Amino acid sequence: MAAHRTALFGYATPNLGDDTQSLAAALFVGVPHALVDRDRLDEVRLPERHRLVMNSWFAIKRYEAVPQDCIDPVFFGFCVGRR
């Protein structure tokens, strides 16, 4: 059986805390096969299924963004915000 492909969140924000969370997750899963834009999660298309470590604060649009079928979410250290 092939090893699972992994993905982590990549960010285009100035918040270093976001990057630190992905770096910490990488210590557990190793070098990811893909980086996924958390803020465009509903637009992500990957050619193969990936397990995505969902460590973030989900609020506003991110809360409403549903991952595509190519993503198997693994929720770890996450928060769902209020509107």
Secondary structure as GFF3:
##gff-version 3
##sequence-region A 1 83
A	DSSP	beta_strand	6	10	.	.	.	ID=ss1
A	DSSP	alpha_helix	16	29	.	.	.	ID=ss2
A	DSSP	beta_strand	34	37	.	.	.	ID=ss3
A	DSSP	three_ten_helix	38	43	.	.	.	ID=ss4
A	DSSP	beta_strand	50	54	.	.	.	ID=ss5
A	DSSP	beta_strand	57	58	.	.	.	ID=ss6
A	DSSP	alpha_helix	60	64	.	.	.	ID=ss7
A	DSSP	beta_strand	71	75	.	.	.	ID=ss8
A	DSSP	beta_strand	79	80	.	.	.	ID=ss9
###
